[in-house]
Amino acid sequence: MRKLTTILIAAIALSGCFELSYGPTRPHYSTPAPVQVHYNVDLCWDEPYVGSPHWCEWHGDGTACCAWHIGGGTYEEWCQWGDQCWDYNGSF
């Protein structure tokens, strides 16, 4: 029986069915796909937010810029550049 066990172990080892490795294995990480953001430049916002703006500035050239509080001490400024569309102008 011992001879049969030795022959089986030798045959399995020589056949290449098993791959023995020692030590810690490294995890395999896949690279995430890049995120693509597309903006529709023809989009016209009536009002960027439902609530009233925190403050507004009106300029002599017909431009109006208003800031809305979006939470956490952050504000977004949106401006109307002569037409009725609101354009995002930055956050602070």
C-alpha angles and dihedrals in degrees: 000000000000091000091052092050091051092049091049092050092048092048093050092047093049095045094066095231093128130054113203119200131171132205132034118327121230117235117241115236122192121212112245118240115258117261116238121201119196122194123205104221092192092061114118120200116207091194122349093218135023096232127072118275119258091230140349137201123203120202130202093247092064094262118137124190122190134180125216124198107236097181140274094054092301124129131190121211120213126183138198109217099198098299125077094257120107115224124198109249102179143283134260 
